[in-house]
């Protein structure tokens, strides 16, 4: 069940991998990250937090080995759209071809919109309380991490 259908996955951080507004991992996500990393799935983080903060959080959680790139906001990079492009570039994926086989997983309408705008599969997650109907543009809606 933990088999990943994509070769590349870009994850939102707050409300997706972490409980909303908290540095605590969502139950079940670490097993997914470990399994997909082991399977060779390229993974990155794309967050609206600053890149420096995001990298510190990922490092403190001991997650650095799972992500080839952690992209956040900073000079010249504002908004989830731009952060997603940065995350893909950090994996060596240049759009539009870089979107092939890639998914973006997030809990906000902006995550879904960015994924769709750039041609990635959009996965909306509701486990932090986002109603599914505001993630209506998503290709998939997940109510819990895959297990
Ligand atoms: Mg989020």
Backbone and ligand atoms as CSV (ligand in chain L), in Angstrom:
chain,resi,resn,atom,element,x,y,z
A,1,UNK,N,N,0.824,-1.215,0.000
A,1,UNK,CA,C,0.000,0.000,0.000
A,1,UNK,C,C,0.857,1.264,0.000
A,2,UNK,N,N,2.096,1.122,0.459
A,2,UNK,CA,C,2.945,2.308,0.507
A,2,UNK,C,C,3.666,2.555,-0.823
A,3,UNK,N,N,3.359,1.754,-1.822
A,3,UNK,CA,C,3.983,1.972,-3.125
A,3,UNK,C,C,3.582,3.344,-3.663
A,4,UNK,N,N,4.587,4.096,-4.067
A,4,UNK,CA,C,4.317,5.452,-4.560
A,4,UNK,C,C,4.030,5.407,-6.057
A,5,UNK,N,N,2.949,6.023,-6.495
A,5,UNK,CA,C,2.632,6.016,-7.920
A,5,UNK,C,C,3.416,7.041,-8.740
A,6,UNK,N,N,4.239,7.855,-8.077
A,6,UNK,CA,C,4.986,8.897,-8.788
A,6,UNK,C,C,6.486,8.693,-8.618
A,7,UNK,N,N,7.264,9.252,-9.532
A,7,UNK,CA,C,8.722,9.170,-9.407
A,7,UNK,C,C,9.269,10.345,-8.604
A,8,UNK,N,N,8.421,11.354,-8.411
A,8,UNK,CA,C,8.837,12.581,-7.734
A,8,UNK,C,C,7.651,13.127,-6.952
A,9,UNK,N,N,7.898,13.463,-5.687
A,9,UNK,CA,C,6.827,14.019,-4.864
A,9,UNK,C,C,7.337,15.266,-4.154
A,10,UNK,N,N,6.583,16.343,-4.280
A,10,UNK,CA,C,6.877,17.587,-3.574
A,10,UNK,C,C,5.828,17.738,-2.473
A,11,UNK,N,N,6.326,17.907,-1.252
A,11,UNK,CA,C,5.451,17.967,-0.076
A,11,UNK,C,C,5.376,19.379,0.480
A,12,UNK,N,N,4.171,19.801,0.806
A,12,UNK,CA,C,4.003,20.959,1.675
A,12,UNK,C,C,4.392,20.530,3.094
A,13,UNK,N,N,4.730,21.497,3.920
A,13,UNK,CA,C,5.185,21.168,5.280
A,13,UNK,C,C,4.059,21.354,6.303
A,14,UNK,N,N,3.683,22.617,6.562
A,14,UNK,CA,C,2.713,22.883,7.630
A,14,UNK,C,C,1.317,22.393,7.252
A,15,UNK,N,N,0.742,21.578,8.103
A,15,UNK,CA,C,-0.597,21.056,7.849
A,15,UNK,C,C,-0.614,19.829,6.954
A,16,UNK,N,N,0.552,19.474,6.434
A,16,UNK,CA,C,0.644,18.296,5.557
A,16,UNK,C,C,1.568,17.256,6.201
A,17,UNK,N,N,2.867,17.577,6.271
A,17,UNK,CA,C,3.783,16.682,6.990
A,17,UNK,C,C,3.766,16.964,8.489
A,18,UNK,N,N,3.511,18.218,8.839
A,18,UNK,CA,C,3.467,18.620,10.247
A,18,UNK,C,C,2.049,19.016,10.621
A,19,UNK,N,N,1.700,18.739,11.874
A,19,UNK,CA,C,0.400,19.205,12.337
A,19,UNK,C,C,0.351,20.718,12.189
A,20,UNK,N,N,-0.798,21.229,11.837
A,20,UNK,CA,C,-0.918,22.648,11.501
A,20,UNK,C,C,-0.432,23.535,12.645
A,21,UNK,N,N,0.494,24.424,12.332
A,21,UNK,CA,C,1.011,25.366,13.310
A,21,UNK,C,C,1.916,24.743,14.357
A,22,UNK,N,N,2.428,23.575,14.077
A,22,UNK,CA,C,3.189,22.828,15.080
A,22,UNK,C,C,4.367,22.121,14.426
A,23,UNK,N,N,5.455,21.895,15.191
A,23,UNK,CA,C,6.567,21.127,14.625
A,23,UNK,C,C,6.388,19.611,14.761
A,24,UNK,N,N,5.203,19.174,15.149
A,24,UNK,CA,C,4.956,17.748,15.371
A,24,UNK,C,C,4.557,17.052,14.070
A,25,UNK,N,N,5.242,15.970,13.709
A,25,UNK,CA,C,4.859,15.242,12.496
A,25,UNK,C,C,3.437,14.680,12.603
A,26,UNK,N,N,2.739,14.690,11.506
A,26,UNK,CA,C,1.430,14.042,11.429
A,26,UNK,C,C,1.642,12.529,11.554
A,27,UNK,N,N,0.800,11.894,12.340
A,27,UNK,CA,C,0.897,10.438,12.497
A,27,UNK,C,C,0.870,9.750,11.142
A,28,UNK,N,N,1.866,8.925,10.912
A,28,UNK,CA,C,1.862,8.114,9.694
A,28,UNK,C,C,2.704,8.663,8.557
A,29,UNK,N,N,3.040,9.948,8.597
A,29,UNK,CA,C,3.775,10.477,7.434
A,29,UNK,C,C,5.227,9.995,7.399
A,30,UNK,N,N,5.813,9.780,8.565
A,30,UNK,CA,C,7.219,9.355,8.546
A,30,UNK,C,C,7.370,7.969,7.905
A,31,UNK,N,N,6.403,7.107,8.118
A,31,UNK,CA,C,6.455,5.780,7.479
A,31,UNK,C,C,6.363,5.918,5.958
A,32,UNK,N,N,5.547,6.852,5.512
A,32,UNK,CA,C,5.415,7.079,4.069
A,32,UNK,C,C,6.720,7.626,3.502
A,33,UNK,N,N,7.273,8.629,4.169
A,33,UNK,CA,C,8.526,9.224,3.686
A,33,UNK,C,C,9.643,8.186,3.642
A,34,UNK,N,N,9.739,7.382,4.686
A,34,UNK,CA,C,10.796,6.363,4.735
A,34,UNK,C,C,10.623,5.347,3.612
A,35,UNK,N,N,9.403,4.913,3.412
A,35,UNK,CA,C,9.149,3.883,2.393
A,35,UNK,C,C,9.410,4.422,0.987
A,36,UNK,N,N,8.949,5.632,0.736
A,36,UNK,CA,C,9.110,6.188,-0.613
A,36,UNK,C,C,10.567,6.540,-0.878
A,37,UNK,N,N,11.247,7.030,0.131
A,37,UNK,CA,C,12.667,7.316,-0.040
A,37,UNK,C,C,13.434,6.035,-0.344
A,38,UNK,N,N,13.133,5.012,0.420
A,38,UNK,CA,C,13.777,3.706,0.218
A,38,UNK,C,C,13.518,3.185,-1.198
A,39,UNK,N,N,12.335,3.489,-1.717
A,39,UNK,CA,C,11.958,3.026,-3.054
A,39,UNK,C,C,12.559,3.898,-4.159
A,40,UNK,N,N,13.275,4.953,-3.785
A,40,UNK,CA,C,13.937,5.776,-4.785
A,40,UNK,C,C,13.116,6.931,-5.325
A,41,UNK,N,N,12.007,7.223,-4.667
A,41,UNK,CA,C,11.197,8.365,-5.090
A,41,UNK,C,C,11.960,9.643,-4.747
A,42,UNK,N,N,12.103,10.535,-5.718
A,42,UNK,CA,C,12.736,11.839,-5.465
A,42,UNK,C,C,11.744,12.697,-4.694
A,43,UNK,N,N,12.196,13.274,-3.581
A,43,UNK,CA,C,11.261,14.081,-2.800
A,43,UNK,C,C,11.874,15.422,-2.414
A,44,UNK,N,N,10.994,16.414,-2.377
A,44,UNK,CA,C,11.380,17.762,-1.963
A,44,UNK,C,C,10.271,18.333,-1.099
A,45,UNK,N,N,10.625,19.352,-0.337
A,45,UNK,CA,C,9.649,20.134,0.413
A,45,UNK,C,C,9.468,21.467,-0.303
A,46,UNK,N,N,8.221,21.906,-0.392
A,46,UNK,CA,C,7.911,23.245,-0.895
A,46,UNK,C,C,6.984,23.901,0.116
A,47,UNK,N,N,7.516,24.887,0.825
A,47,UNK,CA,C,6.762,25.502,1.912
A,47,UNK,C,C,6.756,27.014,1.788
A,48,UNK,N,N,5.725,27.624,2.327
A,48,UNK,CA,C,5.660,29.083,2.344
A,48,UNK,C,C,6.489,29.684,3.469
A,49,UNK,N,N,7.009,28.838,4.354
A,49,UNK,CA,C,7.945,29.322,5.370
A,49,UNK,C,C,9.255,29.713,4.678
A,50,UNK,N,N,10.096,30.442,5.389
A,50,UNK,CA,C,11.385,30.802,4.795
A,50,UNK,C,C,12.219,29.537,4.596
A,51,UNK,N,N,13.072,29.583,3.581
A,51,UNK,CA,C,13.930,28.427,3.310
A,51,UNK,C,C,14.785,28.081,4.529
A,52,UNK,N,N,15.313,29.095,5.190
A,52,UNK,CA,C,16.180,28.841,6.348
A,52,UNK,C,C,15.410,28.120,7.457
A,53,UNK,N,N,14.218,28.594,7.746
A,53,UNK,CA,C,13.411,27.959,8.797
A,53,UNK,C,C,13.031,26.537,8.393
A,54,UNK,N,N,12.621,26.371,7.157
A,54,UNK,CA,C,12.196,25.052,6.699
A,54,UNK,C,C,13.337,24.044,6.790
A,55,UNK,N,N,14.527,24.468,6.401
A,55,UNK,CA,C,15.674,23.547,6.444
A,55,UNK,C,C,16.025,23.184,7.880
A,56,UNK,N,N,15.883,24.174,8.780
A,56,UNK,CA,C,16.170,23.876,10.186
A,56,UNK,C,C,15.150,22.867,10.741
A,57,UNK,N,N,13.897,23.075,10.414
A,57,UNK,CA,C,12.851,22.167,10.900
A,57,UNK,C,C,13.077,20.747,10.374
A,58,UNK,N,N,13.340,20.642,9.094
A,58,UNK,CA,C,13.559,19.317,8.485
A,58,UNK,C,C,14.780,18.644,9.105
A,59,UNK,N,N,15.824,19.429,9.319
A,59,UNK,CA,C,17.045,18.887,9.911
A,59,UNK,C,C,16.802,18.424,11.346
A,60,UNK,N,N,16.099,19.248,12.111
A,60,UNK,CA,C,15.861,18.904,13.526
A,60,UNK,C,C,14.980,17.671,13.658
A,61,UNK,N,N,14.131,17.435,12.695
A,61,UNK,CA,C,13.297,16.236,12.716
A,61,UNK,C,C,14.073,14.989,12.275
A,62,UNK,N,N,15.286,15.201,11.765
A,62,UNK,CA,C,16.064,14.067,11.271
A,62,UNK,C,C,15.584,13.586,9.904
A,63,UNK,N,N,14.959,14.486,9.166
A,63,UNK,CA,C,14.359,14.108,7.882
A,63,UNK,C,C,15.232,14.452,6.677
A,64,UNK,N,N,16.385,15.033,6.907
A,64,UNK,CA,C,17.152,15.583,5.777
A,64,UNK,C,C,17.467,14.546,4.697
A,65,UNK,N,N,17.714,13.318,5.107
A,65,UNK,CA,C,18.089,12.296,4.123
A,65,UNK,C,C,16.927,11.941,3.191
A,66,UNK,N,N,15.726,12.251,3.615
A,66,UNK,CA,C,14.556,11.893,2.786
A,66,UNK,C,C,14.297,12.902,1.676
A,67,UNK,N,N,14.849,14.106,1.817
A,67,UNK,CA,C,14.547,15.158,0.851
A,67,UNK,C,C,15.810,15.604,0.136
A,68,UNK,N,N,15.781,15.563,-1.176
A,68,UNK,CA,C,16.918,16.042,-1.951
A,68,UNK,C,C,16.958,17.553,-1.987
A,69,UNK,N,N,15.828,18.180,-1.693
A,69,UNK,CA,C,15.797,19.635,-1.704
A,69,UNK,C,C,14.682,20.140,-0.793
A,70,UNK,N,N,14.966,21.220,-0.077
A,70,UNK,CA,C,13.956,21.883,0.750
A,70,UNK,C,C,13.858,23.322,0.274
A,71,UNK,N,N,12.719,23.661,-0.295
A,71,UNK,CA,C,12.520,24.994,-0.862
A,71,UNK,C,C,11.479,25.744,-0.048
A,72,UNK,N,N,11.830,26.979,0.290
A,72,UNK,CA,C,10.897,27.863,0.969
A,72,UNK,C,C,10.927,29.219,0.314
A,73,UNK,N,N,10.349,30.189,0.989
A,73,UNK,CA,C,10.346,31.534,0.435
A,73,UNK,C,C,11.634,32.258,0.811
A,74,UNK,N,N,11.935,33.298,0.056
A,74,UNK,CA,C,13.138,34.099,0.287
A,74,UNK,C,C,13.184,35.158,-0.783
A,75,UNK,N,N,14.335,35.850,-0.862
A,75,UNK,CA,C,14.442,36.911,-1.871
A,75,UNK,C,C,14.134,36.377,-3.270
A,76,UNK,N,N,13.145,36.980,-3.911
A,76,UNK,CA,C,12.822,36.589,-5.275
A,76,UNK,C,C,11.953,35.347,-5.388
A,77,UNK,N,N,11.636,34.730,-4.266
A,77,UNK,CA,C,10.788,33.537,-4.291
A,77,UNK,C,C,9.642,33.763,-3.318
A,78,UNK,N,N,8.482,34.073,-3.869
A,78,UNK,CA,C,7.330,34.438,-3.066
A,78,UNK,C,C,6.120,33.641,-3.545
A,79,UNK,N,N,5.456,32.980,-2.638
A,79,UNK,CA,C,4.230,32.281,-3.016
A,79,UNK,C,C,4.501,30.846,-3.421
A,80,UNK,N,N,3.484,30.013,-3.256
A,80,UNK,CA,C,3.660,28.571,-3.459
A,80,UNK,C,C,4.019,28.219,-4.895
A,81,UNK,N,N,3.485,28.988,-5.833
A,81,UNK,CA,C,3.840,28.753,-7.229
A,81,UNK,C,C,5.345,28.790,-7.461
A,82,UNK,N,N,5.957,29.855,-6.965
A,82,UNK,CA,C,7.393,30.027,-7.179
A,82,UNK,C,C,8.192,29.024,-6.362
A,83,UNK,N,N,7.702,28.732,-5.161
A,83,UNK,CA,C,8.416,27.758,-4.321
A,83,UNK,C,C,8.375,26.370,-4.956
A,84,UNK,N,N,7.263,26.034,-5.542
A,84,UNK,CA,C,7.174,24.731,-6.212
A,84,UNK,C,C,8.170,24.639,-7.365
A,85,UNK,N,N,8.286,25.710,-8.133
A,85,UNK,CA,C,9.268,25.712,-9.230
A,85,UNK,C,C,10.678,25.537,-8.671
A,86,UNK,N,N,10.973,26.233,-7.573
A,86,UNK,CA,C,12.282,26.099,-6.914
A,86,UNK,C,C,12.531,24.667,-6.452
A,87,UNK,N,N,11.492,24.068,-5.872
A,87,UNK,CA,C,11.633,22.699,-5.370
A,87,UNK,C,C,11.962,21.739,-6.514
A,88,UNK,N,N,11.281,21.915,-7.630
A,88,UNK,CA,C,11.533,21.034,-8.780
A,88,UNK,C,C,12.926,21.274,-9.349
A,89,UNK,N,N,13.313,22.541,-9.444
A,89,UNK,CA,C,14.661,22.845,-9.946
A,89,UNK,C,C,15.723,22.216,-9.055
A,90,UNK,N,N,15.462,22.231,-7.755
A,90,UNK,CA,C,16.402,21.633,-6.807
A,90,UNK,C,C,16.557,20.133,-7.002
A,91,UNK,N,N,15.570,19.535,-7.631
A,91,UNK,CA,C,15.642,18.106,-7.959
A,91,UNK,C,C,16.158,17.894,-9.378
A,92,UNK,N,N,16.539,18.991,-10.028
A,92,UNK,CA,C,17.025,18.889,-11.395
A,92,UNK,C,C,15.909,18.775,-12.411
A,93,UNK,N,N,14.711,19.164,-11.993
A,93,UNK,CA,C,13.547,19.053,-12.884
A,93,UNK,C,C,13.153,20.435,-13.398
A,94,UNK,N,N,13.289,20.627,-14.692
A,94,UNK,CA,C,12.949,21.893,-15.318
A,94,UNK,C,C,11.579,21.748,-15.980
A,95,UNK,N,N,10.709,22.688,-15.696
A,95,UNK,CA,C,9.370,22.665,-16.295
A,95,UNK,C,C,9.446,23.051,-17.771
A,96,UNK,N,N,8.543,22.561,-18.600
A,96,UNK,CA,C,7.389,21.741,-18.233
A,96,UNK,C,C,7.668,20.245,-18.091
A,97,UNK,N,N,8.751,19.758,-18.712
A,97,UNK,CA,C,8.973,18.308,-18.681
A,97,UNK,C,C,9.183,17.786,-17.260
A,98,UNK,N,N,9.698,18.654,-16.389
A,98,UNK,CA,C,9.973,18.244,-15.020
A,98,UNK,C,C,8.750,17.837,-14.232
A,99,UNK,N,N,7.589,18.183,-14.731
A,99,UNK,CA,C,6.363,17.817,-14.028
A,99,UNK,C,C,5.921,16.386,-14.319
A,100,UNK,N,N,6.528,15.772,-15.322
A,100,UNK,CA,C,6.091,14.429,-15.707
A,100,UNK,C,C,6.410,13.438,-14.586
A,101,UNK,N,N,5.399,12.728,-14.148
A,101,UNK,CA,C,5.585,11.734,-13.089
A,101,UNK,C,C,5.691,12.326,-11.706
A,102,UNK,N,N,5.383,13.616,-11.588
A,102,UNK,CA,C,5.541,14.292,-10.295
A,102,UNK,C,C,4.185,14.667,-9.698
A,103,UNK,N,N,4.150,14.677,-8.367
A,103,UNK,CA,C,2.947,15.089,-7.641
A,103,UNK,C,C,3.320,16.111,-6.593
A,104,UNK,N,N,2.362,16.979,-6.293
A,104,UNK,CA,C,2.484,17.911,-5.162
A,104,UNK,C,C,1.404,17.539,-4.165
A,105,UNK,N,N,1.802,17.369,-2.900
A,105,UNK,CA,C,0.863,16.981,-1.849
A,105,UNK,C,C,0.783,18.114,-0.840
A,106,UNK,N,N,-0.420,18.634,-0.609
A,106,UNK,CA,C,-0.549,19.754,0.317
A,106,UNK,C,C,-1.966,19.907,0.837
A,107,UNK,N,N,-2.081,20.751,1.862
A,107,UNK,CA,C,-3.372,20.907,2.552
A,107,UNK,C,C,-4.084,22.208,2.207
A,108,UNK,N,N,-3.500,23.005,1.308
A,108,UNK,CA,C,-4.079,24.327,1.034
A,108,UNK,C,C,-4.499,24.443,-0.431
A,109,UNK,N,N,-5.494,25.263,-0.683
A,109,UNK,CA,C,-5.869,25.517,-2.079
A,109,UNK,C,C,-4.670,25.992,-2.914
A,110,UNK,N,N,-3.756,26.757,-2.303
A,110,UNK,CA,C,-2.586,27.247,-3.049
A,110,UNK,C,C,-1.685,26.097,-3.503
A,111,UNK,N,N,-1.633,25.025,-2.710
A,111,UNK,CA,C,-0.826,23.854,-3.104
A,111,UNK,C,C,-1.428,23.186,-4.333
A,112,UNK,N,N,-2.729,23.015,-4.264
A,112,UNK,CA,C,-3.444,22.381,-5.376
A,112,UNK,C,C,-3.325,23.241,-6.638
A,113,UNK,N,N,-3.495,24.542,-6.464
A,113,UNK,CA,C,-3.433,25.449,-7.613
A,113,UNK,C,C,-2.046,25.442,-8.242
A,114,UNK,N,N,-1.010,25.462,-7.416
A,114,UNK,CA,C,0.361,25.469,-7.942
A,114,UNK,C,C,0.639,24.169,-8.696
A,115,UNK,N,N,0.217,23.062,-8.122
A,115,UNK,CA,C,0.428,21.766,-8.780
A,115,UNK,C,C,-0.242,21.755,-10.151
A,116,UNK,N,N,-1.464,22.211,-10.185
A,116,UNK,CA,C,-2.208,22.164,-11.443
A,116,UNK,C,C,-1.628,23.133,-12.470
A,117,UNK,N,N,-1.223,24.282,-12.002
A,117,UNK,CA,C,-0.686,25.276,-12.934
A,117,UNK,C,C,0.568,24.753,-13.626
A,118,UNK,N,N,1.350,23.960,-12.890
A,118,UNK,CA,C,2.620,23.502,-13.443
A,118,UNK,C,C,2.568,22.074,-13.981
A,119,UNK,N,N,1.391,21.459,-13.947
A,119,UNK,CA,C,1.234,20.160,-14.597
A,119,UNK,C,C,1.545,18.948,-13.741
A,120,UNK,N,N,1.650,19.159,-12.410
A,120,UNK,CA,C,1.864,18.013,-11.521
A,120,UNK,C,C,0.509,17.430,-11.112
A,121,UNK,N,N,0.507,16.183,-10.698
A,121,UNK,CA,C,-0.681,15.629,-10.061
A,121,UNK,C,C,-0.875,16.357,-8.736
A,122,UNK,N,N,-2.098,16.820,-8.500
A,122,UNK,CA,C,-2.401,17.579,-7.285
A,122,UNK,C,C,-3.101,16.675,-6.272
A,123,UNK,N,N,-2.452,16.501,-5.120
A,123,UNK,CA,C,-3.050,15.709,-4.051
A,123,UNK,C,C,-3.377,16.656,-2.903
A,124,UNK,N,N,-4.654,16.767,-2.574
A,124,UNK,CA,C,-5.081,17.594,-1.448
A,124,UNK,C,C,-5.309,16.727,-0.232
A,125,UNK,N,N,-4.814,17.173,0.907
A,125,UNK,CA,C,-4.998,16.388,2.138
A,125,UNK,C,C,-5.910,17.155,3.091
A,126,UNK,N,N,-6.769,16.403,3.769
A,126,UNK,CA,C,-7.766,17.007,4.660
A,126,UNK,C,C,-7.484,16.699,6.125
A,127,UNK,N,N,-6.345,16.030,6.411
A,127,UNK,CA,C,-6.128,15.578,7.786
A,127,UNK,C,C,-5.803,16.703,8.769
A,128,UNK,N,N,-5.566,17.920,8.272
A,128,UNK,CA,C,-5.381,19.041,9.198
A,128,UNK,C,C,-6.607,19.932,9.258
A,129,UNK,N,N,-7.690,19.488,8.665
A,129,UNK,CA,C,-8.939,20.219,8.805
A,129,UNK,C,C,-9.401,21.001,7.602
A,130,UNK,N,N,-8.609,21.003,6.516
A,130,UNK,CA,C,-9.078,21.685,5.311
A,130,UNK,C,C,-10.265,20.910,4.735
A,131,UNK,N,N,-11.386,21.585,4.518
A,131,UNK,CA,C,-12.524,20.880,3.916
A,131,UNK,C,C,-12.206,20.461,2.486
A,132,UNK,N,N,-12.633,19.274,2.134
A,132,UNK,CA,C,-12.334,18.753,0.792
A,132,UNK,C,C,-12.857,19.677,-0.302
A,133,UNK,N,N,-13.968,20.371,-0.031
A,133,UNK,CA,C,-14.555,21.165,-1.127
A,133,UNK,C,C,-13.698,22.375,-1.502
A,134,UNK,N,N,-12.845,22.855,-0.585
A,134,UNK,CA,C,-11.980,23.970,-0.987
A,134,UNK,C,C,-10.720,23.478,-1.707
A,135,UNK,N,N,-10.552,22.150,-1.728
A,135,UNK,CA,C,-9.442,21.551,-2.476
A,135,UNK,C,C,-9.983,20.922,-3.756
A,136,UNK,N,N,-11.076,21.489,-4.226
A,136,UNK,CA,C,-11.842,20.873,-5.304
A,136,UNK,C,C,-11.096,20.678,-6.603
A,137,UNK,N,N,-10.007,21.421,-6.821
A,137,UNK,CA,C,-9.255,21.234,-8.054
A,137,UNK,C,C,-8.274,20.082,-7.997
A,138,UNK,N,N,-8.211,19.411,-6.844
A,138,UNK,CA,C,-7.226,18.339,-6.687
A,138,UNK,C,C,-7.597,17.118,-7.521
A,139,UNK,N,N,-6.570,16.412,-7.975
A,139,UNK,CA,C,-6.799,15.142,-8.675
A,139,UNK,C,C,-7.191,14.055,-7.685
A,140,UNK,N,N,-6.618,14.140,-6.492
A,140,UNK,CA,C,-6.884,13.156,-5.434
A,140,UNK,C,C,-7.068,13.910,-4.128
A,141,UNK,N,N,-7.920,13.375,-3.268
A,141,UNK,CA,C,-8.062,13.903,-1.912
A,141,UNK,C,C,-7.736,12.770,-0.942
A,142,UNK,N,N,-6.816,13.051,-0.035
A,142,UNK,CA,C,-6.456,12.038,0.977
A,142,UNK,C,C,-6.916,12.537,2.348
A,143,UNK,N,N,-7.625,11.703,3.075
A,143,UNK,CA,C,-8.063,12.057,4.420
A,143,UNK,C,C,-7.106,11.539,5.482
A,144,UNK,N,N,-6.184,10.677,5.091
A,144,UNK,CA,C,-5.121,10.220,6.000
A,144,UNK,C,C,-3.934,9.787,5.167
A,145,UNK,N,N,-2.734,9.780,5.770
A,145,UNK,CA,C,-1.563,9.343,5.010
A,145,UNK,C,C,-1.758,7.900,4.528
A,146,UNK,N,N,-1.264,7.573,3.345
A,146,UNK,CA,C,-1.410,6.203,2.868
A,146,UNK,C,C,-0.728,5.213,3.806
A,147,UNK,N,N,-1.356,4.071,4.011
A,147,UNK,CA,C,-0.770,3.080,4.930
A,147,UNK,C,C,-0.991,1.682,4.378
L,1,MG,MG,MG,0.206,23.717,4.431
